[in-house]
Amino acid sequence: MVSDRSTARFKDFGRVEAPAISPFPGVMEDISSKGCKIRFPVSIEVDTETDYEIKVYPSRKATEAPIVLLCHPQWQQSVDGATEVGFSTLRSPDTLRLNNYIQQLTQEKACTDPDASLVSDSPLCQFV
């Protein structure tokens, strides 16, 4: 989990399709209920005045269908011939599915981080 943010941001991996940005799929590097960071394998310029529809295929098989999000780029930077883009999430067709996915990541974090709490509220794990 990435700290120092207003909402919990989780290091997560997933394939991202954003044909209006790049013909090549990107890789999601982290995600939160408010945004995500995506790395595209090529050098691109993203119009920061445009909203984009992206399809996120999370690495976890929580869903077979992609999570469709309407996003707005906040920043971009070139790294070793690739481009990283930070997006904020706008009201999207799959906002509810995104929130459910973030809840799943939150529960997994609670299960794997004994410092998160001594007694977890999650029905999926229990520290003994």
Secondary structure, DSSP 8 states (H G I E B T S, - for coil): -B-SSSS-BEEEEEEEE-TTT-SS-EEEEEE-SSEEEEEESS-----TTS-EEEEEEESSTT-SS-EEEEEEEEEEEEETTEEEEEEEE-S-TTHHHHHHHHHHHHHHHHHH-TTT-SS---TT----
